[in-house]
Amino acid sequence: MVPKDLIIAVLLPLECLGLLLFARGFFPYKPVFHGYAPIEPDAPPAVSEKVIFMLVDALRSDFVFSNESSMTFTQSLISSGNAIPFTARAAPPTVTLPRIKGVTTGSVPNFLDAVLNIAESDSSSSLIGQDSWLIEFKRRPVPGKLVMFGDDTWLKLFPGIFDRSDGTSSFFVSDFTEVDNNVTRHLDSELKTGDWDVMILHYLGVDHIGHKGGPHSPFMPDKQKEMDQIIETLYGYAQKQATDGKSTLLVLCGDHGMNEIGNHGGSSAGEMAAALLFASPLFSMRGAGLPAPLERTGNYEYYSVIEQVDIVPSISGLVGNPFPMNNIGVFIPELLRFWSKSDQIKLLRQNAGQMYRILKEAFSTIGTPVTDVQALLAGDDIDKIRGLWHQIEEPHFVESDRPVETLYAFLRLGQSLLSRTSSNYDIPSMLIGLGLVSWLSLLALRRALLSTPADLVTKVAFAVGIIAQAMTMFGSSLVEEEHYFWYWFASAWIMAQSIMSARGRSRKTAGILISLLAVLTILRHYHHTGQKYAGSYDIAQFLSTDVAVGLLWFFIVLEHLLIFKNLHYYVFADVSPLIAFVCSFTPVLSLFSFKMSMALEAGDVVPPALVAITPTSTGAGQLLNRAQTSFLSIIVCMIFHILSTVWNTKKDPFKFIRGTFHIMVLLLVVQTRSINIPIFVLYEIIHSLSRRFAAQHQATTPLSIVLSTLIWQRVSFFAAGNSNSLATVDLSNAYNGVSGYSVIPVGILAFISNFSGPIFFTLSGIVQLSIWKNASGSTRSLEDIFTVDFLSLMHASHAVSLMAVMGACMALRSHLFIWTVFSPKLLYAVGWFVLQQGAVDTIFGLLIVLVSDLL
């Protein structure tokens, strides 16, 4: 039977259209100068002829400079004066593609690059036609030869520019070894040939280890030693070149850092603090070394702190190339020592002139005539820029007092202005998109409140909750700490249900609700997420300690036993006990073996007793096979469940729904990190308590079940350690069973991994609705209950939330935190609306209900 109410099928596509229109205006490509920098006829002489640019993905500053680092040779270069170290502050979003743009062009990339970062086939982010220090090598009278080995993002950004290259996918995070060996294997031949002017090496192993095991993974010290040995090899080549009268500049840098769980993308101190090192045998002749290593610091700031884009003019100046057209970087002061005072001023004036051209385009008033310099210097930032530039342009500026200081004052102020300049928003597109989504969202809200059966208290709670949540989207701190709202709302809703139950003489449900409050209390302390208390001690950190590892694995085993029990009872109950045992135990054993193998591969501590009795194996190939076996067992369970439902003579209309739910839990646990599997025990408790509550049909209604489902979806999302920051996107399970990068399967697996809690409670809500229908004897079909009550309220809540986030981005588009707080929240809101509400709640949920009706 086809659902009677299909208005959501009309609303969803139209809302997605409005969202696309808004995104088109909000995420425009940043306007850039096309063409190339003019050749400076009086440029200072070059210091280096060749450049080795070694980029180690996610190389946080302390990985190189702190006393906890294993990079001893690199530290010896610093202490001997052969290397000059810095902490390079990477601007968010701290993901690879925009950061490579930053360290090659010197410009601030658009936030949309954070999205394009995951699309390997995307070519719209190409830097063809844009100036960069790489292009400037190709523009020499005798074009330079460039080679690249490593992350294939470079090939996407610079197609056709490299004379030799070998790209590697950056997203297969389960690979710690081969991904770097594929780079290193080229070194012997390339260093022997030496016919290149620039060699790019992009190593990914540190980043992959961080994603899988965090910055303190037991694999990290060995990886640091491996990188240190490579630096020793490269520096040995530079020494050999120096003895032959040639100079080679070795640049070691990270594109970004990582936070304390190994992720990146946000704006925390660890994510923004990347290591940077300039090394050459010539450096020791120009200054003494610096102490190395240093004591580990909490803010990850070591030595001088610079902006990461400052790499661009510094490399350009050292090799004698013009500064790229779109560069807003400032030449690093510590590197001026290689020129005379007059050449230093020439170099900085060249940097200032190039930046002045950008400033004039960005601020029309900057080019107006200057009458009173002193008044301008006392004015706002734009006036100060005008006044400083007037001083720099004066004929006798070189003989003036402190010309270098004046140039740096201009450069740093100009950099600050250009870094915080708003994007060129397409306001009409944003307004049309926002207007369309707002109209449809309010229409969906009105329809949800009017078309659902009478339940005044729940409707008021629903309206108050989603409106309050929408209002919080206009505060940056409230967005960062959104989990507190949902924890509060969950507590308030459970208390309201307790009061209603007591008034309705359903006092036996009070124990259920008190138990739910207790479980909620544990969930809210399992992971401390957000910004204010992120990284503070929580239950997950306690379970990660050696003293509690037995407790962690007790809960992991318990969850697997619960899955076994549920499969045995709900899926294989119609066959003989022995067959039911084997069929239930096999997929659970496969899952447990896979999870234990992953833990051993990541270097986690596992109780020896469990290792002794469980078949495990490590290595990328073995893990791949075990993951594929787990997925295959899920498919077999699902096929058996469908067939047994069809053949069963005892027709239970809701057997398919309940069995499907427990099979899907198996999939969700496959896609969950080991540290989060104990949360599923709590989810199972919530589901069991909610089922019992739904069976008390006098104490509940379909609307209250839907509102509870909505709340638990959000609570479970944050309880698993997620937040509204890109840094908490977990890719550690995105490659389970996948042998290489493919955007569709990897994207689906990543979504399931990050939204496992919301998916669990969507399915749990459908089960509860079926139980309520049975207990109440309602004449309404489950189809009708699902489409009219469940889908309408879910759709309205997510649509109103999306509308609020879009409105906040529109109203606060000039806000300081627009790209670090509100834009990531918009991406999450899209995920909730399109993927969770559209794909899971609507399509998958409706499919389960319809198939159940057919069977």
N, C-alpha and C positions, 0 to 999 in steps of 0.2 A: 504494500500500500504506500502510495506516494504521500509525503507529509503535506498537510493542508496549508501550513504556514511557511511560505518560502520567501517572505519579504526580506529576510536576511541575505538571501542570494542576490538581491538587487542592491541592498545597502552596502555590502562588503566591497564589491567592485567599484562603486562610486566613491566610497571613502578612500580606497586605494588610489583612485585617480586624483582625488584632492591631495592626498599625501605626496604623490609624485610631483604634482604642480608645486607644492610647497617646497619639496626637496630641491626641485629645479632652481628655485629662487634663492634658497638658503645655502646651498652648496655649489655656488658657481665656481668655475675654474678661476684661480687667481690671475688677474691680468698681469702680463709680464712684457718686458721689452723683448722683441724679437730682433735678431741680428746680433752683431758681435762688438766687443769693446774696441775703440780706436787704438791703434798702435801708439804707444808713448815714445816719441823720438829721443827724449832725454831721460829714459828710465835708468835707475841704478843697475849696476852689473849683477848678473845672476850669481848665486852662491853654489847652487847644485845643478848638475846636468840631468840626472835621472831621479825618478821617484819610485820608491816601493811603498805602496799604500796598503797596509795590512789592517783590514777591518775585522775585528772579532765581535761577532754579534752578541749583544747584551753584556759587553765587557764593562762591568761596573767598576768604579774607581778603586774600591778596596780590593778587588781581585788582583790588582797590579801593585798598589802602593802600600797596603797595610802590612803589619807584621804577621797577619794570618794568611798572606798570599804565598803561593809556592813558586812564584816567578822570580827566582833569585838572580838569574843572569840579568834580567831586565832591570832589577833594582841595582845591580852592580854598575850598569851603564849610567844610572842616575848619580850614584855616589862618586863615580869617577869623572863626571862632567861630560861624558860622551852623549848624554841624553838630557833633554829638558822636559820635565813632566808638568801636566796640567790636569785639572778636573774640568771637563767640557760639559757645560750645562745644555742638555738636549731639550728643545722646546717640544711640548706635547702637540699632537699625539705621539707618544714614544713607541712607534712601530717602524719597521725597517724602511719601507718605501719612502715616506716623507723625510726620514732622516738621511737617506742617501741623497735625496734631492737637496737637502740642506747642506751637506758636506761637499757637494760638487758645484752647486750654483751659488751658494751663499744666500739664498732667499728663504723666506719662511713659507713652507708649503701650505696648501689648503687642507682643511680638516678632512675633506672628502678622500684624500689620499689614504687615510686610515681604513676606509672601506675598500678602496681599490687595492690595498695591500694584500688582500686575500684572494683577489681574482687573477690567477696566473695568466689567463688568456687575454686579459685586458691590455689594450694598446693605447688607450686614451691618456695615460699618464706619461707617455713618452716625452723625452726632453729634446726631441728633434726640433731644431730651429731656435733653441734656447742656449744661451752662452753658459759655459762652465769651464773650470780649469782643465778638464779633459779636452774639451773642444779647442781650447787655446793651444794645446800641444799640436793638434792637427792643423792649426792655422799658421804654423811657423813656415818660413820660406822653404825649408825642407821639412815636410810634414813628419811629425813624430810617430813612432810606432807604439801602439798600446796593446797590452795583453791583459786578459782577465780570467781568473779561475775562482769559482765559488758560487755564491748565491746568484741564481739566474735573474733576479730582479734587475741587476745591472744590464743584462741583455735586453730586458723590456724597456728600460729607461733610455739606453743608448744603442739602439739597433744599428748594426753596420759599422760601428766606430772602432771595434776591436779587431786587430789583425789576427789574433789567435784568442780563442776562448773555450772554456768548458764550464757550462752552467750546471748547477745542482739545485733541485727544489728545496726551498727553505721551510716547507711546512711539514715534512715527514719527521715529526719531533721525537719519534721513538728511536731514531738512528743517532747515536752519539759518535760513532767511529768512522764508518764509510764516508759520511758526509764531509768529514775533514780530510780523510785519506785521499779523496778524489781531488782535493786541492794540492796537498803536499806532494803527490806523485809527479806533479809537473815541475817541481822546483829544480831538481838536478839538471834536467835538460835546459830549462829557461836560464838558470844562472850560468850554465856552461856556454850557452849561445850568447846571451847578453846583448842581443840586437834590438832591444826595446828601449823606449824612453820612459814609459810608465808601466809598472806591473801592479795590477789590482789583485789582492788576495782577500777573499771574504769567507771567513771560517764561521761555521754555524753550531759547532758542538757545544759551546758554553751555553748558548741560548736554549738548545734542546735539553740539556741536562737541567737547566733552571726550570723549564716547563714541566719536566717529569718529576724532579726531586727537590727543587728549590735551590737557593744559593748555597746551602750547607749540605748538599747532597754528597755522599761519600765518593762520587765520581768526579767532583769538581777539582780537588787537588791534583789528580792525575791529568785532567784536561789542562789545567793551568801549567803544569810541567811540560806538557806537549807543546803548548803555545810558546812557552819560554824557550824550548829547544829550537823551534822554528825561527824565533827572533834571533837566537844565537847564530843560526845558519845564515840568515839574511844580513846580519851585521858583519859576519865574516866576509861576505861578498863585498859589502861596502868598504871594509878595510882593504881588501885586495885591490879594489878599484882606486882607493886613495893612494896606494903605493905606486900605481900606474899613472898618477897625476889626474885622475878623474874623481869627481865627487858624486856620491849617491846619497839622497835623503831618504831615510827610513821613517815612515809615519805609522805609528800604531794607535789605533783608536777603536772605541766602541761606538756603535750607532745609537745606543741607549743603554740604560742599566736594567735593573729588575728589582721588584719589591721582595719582601721577605718570604713570599710563597713561590717566587720564581717567575711571576708574570710581569707584563709591562703593557703600556698603552696609556697610562694615566699620568699624573703629575706629582707623584710622591717623590721624596728626596732620592730614594734609591733608584727609581726609574729614570730620573733626569740626570743623574751623576754618571757620566761616561768617562772612562779613562782616555787620556790623550798623551802621546809621547812623540817628540821629534828627536831623532837620533842620527848622528853622523860622527865619524872619526875626527872631523874638523872642529867639532864643538868644544873639545877639551882645550883647544888653543885659545878659546875666547872667554873662558870663565871657569871658576871652580865648580865642583859638583855640589849636590844637595844631599842632605841626610836621607837615607833610604835603608830599610822600610820605616814607615811612620806608624805610630799607635793608631789602632782602628778608631774611627770617629763615628758618632751616631748620625751625623748629617752627610757623610760620605764626601766631604770636601777636603781635598789634599792639595798642597802646593797652591799655585795661583788658580783661581776659578775664572774661566772665560766662557763666552757663549760659543756653542758648537760651530756656528756659522763662521766664526773667526778663523777656522781652519782654511777657508777658501782663499781670502786675500793673503794669508801667510804663506801657503804653498805657492801661489802665483808670484808673490814677491821674491821668494827664495829661488825660483827657477827662471825669473826674468820675464814672465808673461804678463800681459795686461790683466787687470781685475775684471772678472765677468760682469756683464751688463746689469744683472739683477742682484748683485751681491750687496748685502747689508752687513757683512762681517767687517770687523775692525782688525787691522794687522796687529798681531800679538806683540806687546812691547818687549818682552824678553828676547825676541828674535831680531830686534833692531841692532844688536851688538855687532853684527857682521858688516855694517856699513859706517862710513864716516858721518859726521853730524849733518853735512849738507845733503848727502844721499838719503839719510833718514828722513829729512824734511821733504825731499822730492818724492819719496815713496809714500809718505803719509798724505801729501797733497794730491797725489794720484788717487789714493783711496778716497780722500774727501771729495775730489771732483766727481768721481764716479758715483758716490752716494748722493751728492748734491743734485745730479740729474734725476735720480729717483724721487728725491724729496720735492723737487719742483713739479713733477707729475702728480704726486700724491697730495700736495698742498699748494693750491694756486696762489696763495698770498706770499709764498716764500720768495718769489721772483720780483716782487715790487721794490722800487727804489728805496734806499736807506738814507735817512736824514740825520737821525740822532742815534748813534751806535750805543751810547751808554744807557739811554732809555730802553732800547731794545734788549740789552743784556739784563736789565732788571725786570723784563716782562715775562710773558708765558713762554712755553717751550718753542713755539713757532717763532716768536720774536727773537729769542736767544739764538736760534739757528741762523736767522737773517743777520743778526749782529756779528756772530762768530764768522760767518762766511764773508762778510764785508771786511773783517780784519784779515782773514786769510788771503783775500784778493788784493790787499794793499801792496803797492810796489816794493816796499821795504820790509815786508813781513818777515823775511829770513833774518834780518838784523834786529827784529823786535825782541822784547823780553819773552822768554819761555815759548817759542814757536811750537815746539813739540807738544807741550801741555795744551796749547790752544787748539791744535789739530785734534788731539785726543778728546778734548771737551766737545768739539763739534761732532766727531765720529760717534762717540758714545751716546750723545743726545740724539743724533740722527738715527742711530740704530734703535734706540728706545722708542722713538716716534714711529718708525716704520714697522717695528715688531708688533705694536699694539694697534696699528691702523685697521679699522674694520674692513671686512670684505665688501666688494661691490655687489650688494644684495640686489636681486631682481624683485623689488617690492610688489609690483602688480601680480606676479606669479604667486608670491607668498600670500598675498591677501586673498586671491581667488581660491587657492588651495585651502587656506585656513577657513575661509567663509563656507566652502562646500563641506568640509569635514565638520565644522561647528553645527551647521544646519542639520546634517544627517545624524550627528551624535545626539543632539537635543531631540530630534525626532525619534531616534532609537530609545532614548531614556523615557520619553513620554509614552511610547508604545509599550515598553517593558512595565511601566508602573500601572498603565490602564488596562492592558490586555490580560495580565496575569490574574488568577483568582484572588479574591479578597483575603488579605493578610496584612492588615494595616501596620502592625508593629514592625514586621519584617520589611515592609516597603519603606517605612520611615527610616529604619536603621540603614537600609541599602542606600537611600537617597542621601542621607546625612554623611555616610561613609565615603561614597564616591565623590561627593561635592567637596568634603573636607580634604580628601586626598588630592583632588584637582587643585585646590587652593595652595597646597604645600609645594606645588611645582614651580611657584614663582619665587621661592627662596633658595639660594644656592646651598646653604647649610641643610635645609630641609630635604633637598634632593639627595645630597650626600648621605644623609642619615635617614633615608626613607624607611628603613626597616623598623625604626622605633614607632612610626605611625602604625604599621601593620601589627606589631606586637601589642600596641595599645588597643587597636581596634579589635583584635582577636580576644583580648581579655575582656573588653567591654561587651562584646557580643556573647561570650560565654556566660558572663554575669547576667546579662539581660535574659538569656534563655533559662538560666536558673530561676530567676524571679518569675518568669512566665510559667515555668513548669510547676513551681510551688503553688502559684495561684490557681493553676488548673488541676490541683490535686494529683499531680504526677510526681510525687516526691521521690519515688524510686529512681527517677532520672537524675536527681541531684548528685548522686555519687558518680554518675558518668561524667557530668559537667565538671565536678571538682577534679576528677582524674585528668580531664582534658586540660584544665588550668595547670596542673602539675607537669604534664608533658610539655606544655607551651613554655613553662619556666625553664625546663632543660634545653629546649630547642633554642631559645633566645640567647643562651650562654654557650651553645656549642661552638659557634664561630663568632668572634667579634669583628664585624665588618664595618663598612663605611669609611670615614676618615678619622674621626676623633679618637676612637679606641681601636683602630685597625692595628693588628699585630700584638695587642695586649693579651695577657694570659687567658686562655679559655679552655674549654673541655677538650677540644681537638688537640691543642698543644700538649695538654696533660697526657692524653692517650698516645701521643707520639713519643713520649719519653720512654727510656728503657725500662723504668720501673713499672710502667702501666701497659707495656706491650702485650702482656698476657690478657689484660682486661679488654684491650682493643680487639684482639683476635677471638676472645670469647664472644663478643657481640657480633663479629663477622660470622663466626660459626653459627651462632643463634639465628641470624637472619637467613642463612642458607638452610637451616633446619626448618624454619617457618615456610620458606619457599617450597621445600620438599613436602611438608605437610599439606600445604594448600594445593599443590599440583596433584598429590595423591588423592585428596578429598574432592576437589572440584573438576579435575580434568580426567583422571584415570580411574575414577570410582566405579565405572561400569565394566571393568575387566577383572580377571581373577586377581586376588591379593598379591601373588608373586609377580605377575606381569606388571601390576600397578606399581609395586615397589621398584622394580627394575626401571620402568619407564620414568618414574619420578626421580629416582636416585641418579640416573645417568646424566641428565642435563645439569643437575645441581653439582655433581662431582666435577663435570667439565668446567662449570663456572668457577667453582672453588679452586680447582687446579690452575685455571688461567689467572685468577686474582693472586694466588700465592706466587706463581711464576713471575708475574709483573712486579710484585713486591720484592722478590729476590733480585730481579734484574735491576731494580731501582736502588738496591742496596739497603732496603728497609730491614729492620730486625723482625724475624719471624720465629715463634717458639719452635725449638728443635723437635719437639714431639710431633708437631703438625707436619713439619718437613719430612719426618721419618715415615709417616703413614699416608702422605699424599703424593701422587705422581706429579712431579714438577719438572720443568726444563726451562732453561734460559737461552738467550740469543734471539735476534730479530726474527729468524725463520721459524723457530719453535713457538715464539709468542704469536706470530701470525697464524700458525696452524691451530693453536689452542683457541684463539679468538674466533677463527672461522668455524671450528668445531662447536663452540658455544652458540654462535648464530645459527648454525645448521640444526642444532638440537632444539632451538626455539621454533624454527620453521616446522620441524617434524612434530613438535608438540601442538602447534597451531593446526596443522593439517589433521592430525588425529582428533583434535577437539572438535573440529568442524564435522568430520565424518561421524564421530560418536554421537554428536548432537542430532545429526540427520537420522541415524539408525536407531536411536534410543526410542523404545516404545513408550516409556514413561515421559510424556511430553512435559518438560519443565520450560516454560517460555523464557525464563531468565537464566537458565543454565549456561548458555553461550556467553552471556555478559560476564558472569562471575568467573568462569574459567578463563576467558580472554584477559580479564583484569590480572589474574595471577600469573599468566604466561608473560604479560607485558612487564610485570614486576621483575621477572627474570631478566628481560632485556635491559631494564633501567639499572639494575645492579651491575650488569656487565659494563655499562657505561659510566659507572660511578667510581671515583677514587676510593681506595681502601679505607682511608681515614673517615670518609663520609658514609660508609656502609652501615655503621651503627645507627645513623639517623633513620635508616629504613626500618629498624626495629621500632623506633618511635612512631614513624608513619603507620606501621602496621597496628600499633596500639591505638592511634587516632582512628584508623579505619574501623577497627573492631568496636571501639566505643561508639563511633558515629553510626555504625550498623545497628547496634543495640538501641541507640537513641531513635533511629529512623523507624525501627520496629514498633516503638511506642507512638503509634500514629496520632494519639490524642495530644501528644506533647510537641509534635513537629508538623511541618507542612513542606511541600515541594520548594516553596520560596526560601524557607529557612535552610533547607539542605543546600540550595544553590548558593546562598549567601555564605554559608559555612565553607563550601567548596572554594569559592572565590578567595576568602580570607586565608584558608590553608594553602592555596596555591602560592600566594605572595609570601606568607610566612616561611614556607618550605624553601622558596627560592633564596631568601636571605639567610636562612638558617644553615644552608649548605656552603656559606662563605661567599656568595655572590653579592654584588653591589651595583651601583649605577656607573661604575668606572670600567673602562675597557681593560684595565689591568687585571680584573678578576675573571675575565673570560678564560675558561679552562680548556686547553687543547690536549691535555695529557691522554685522553681517551678517544680523540678524534680519528686516530689511525688504527683502532682495533680491527683486525681482520683485513686491513687495506694495505696492499704492498707498495703503493706509491700515491703521489698526490693526484686526486681527482676531485674537483670542486663539489660535485653533487653528493657522493657518499660521505666525503669528509665533512661537508657542511651539515648533512643530516645527523651524523654521529656527534658532531660538536654541539648541535642544538639539543639532542637528547641528553648529552652529558651535562650541559648547563641548566637545562629545564627539566631534569628528571623528577624533581619534587612536584612542580605544577602538573606534569603529565600524570603522575601517580594520583593526584587528587582529582583531576578531571575524571579518570576512570573510576576512582572511588565514589565520586558524586553520582555517576551513572548507576553504579551498583546500589547505592543508598536509595535512589529514586525507584529502582525496581523493587527493593525490599519494602519501601513505604507503600507502593501500589498494592503489593500482595497483602500487607498487613491491614491497610485501610479498606480494601475491597472497592477502591475507586473505579468508576465506570470509564474514566478517561483512559485512553490508550497510552502506553509508555512513549510512543511517538509524539503524541500531543503534549504530554508533560515535558518531554525533552525539548521540543522545538519552541513551545510557547513559554515555558518557565525557564528552563536551563539556558537555552541559547539566547533568548531575548535579554535576560539579565546579564549574562556573561558578555554579550556583545555590547550592551549599553555601557557597562562599567569600563571595558577596555577602550571603547570609542571616546567616552568622556575624558578618560585619562590621556589618551592621545591628543585630543583637542586642547587640553590644558597645557601639555608639554609644547605643542606647536605654538600656542598663544604665548607661553613664556619665552620661547626662542624668538618670536616676533617682537615682543615688547622689550626684551632685554638683549637685543642683538648687539648693542654697544657695551654690554656689561663686561667687566674684567674677566669673568669666568665663563664667557659664552662658549669657548672651545674646550674648556677643561671640565665643565660640569654639565651645562645645559645641552650641548651637542651630543655627548655620549648618552645622556638620558633620552634624547630623541631617538637614537639608534636602538636603545633598549625598548622604548615604547613601541617602535616599529616591530621589534621582535615579539613583544607581547601581543600586539594586535594582529599581525599578519601570520606569524608562525604558531604561537600558542592558541590564540582565539580562533584564527581562521583555519589553520591546518589541523590542529589537535582537537580543540573543542568542537568546531563545526563539522569539518569533513570527516575526521577519524571517529569522533563521537557519534555522529549521525550514521556513519557506515556501520558501527557496531550495533546500534539500535535497529537499523533496517534489516541487517543480516539476522539478528536475533528474531525479528518478526517473521522473516522468510523461513527460518529453520524451525 
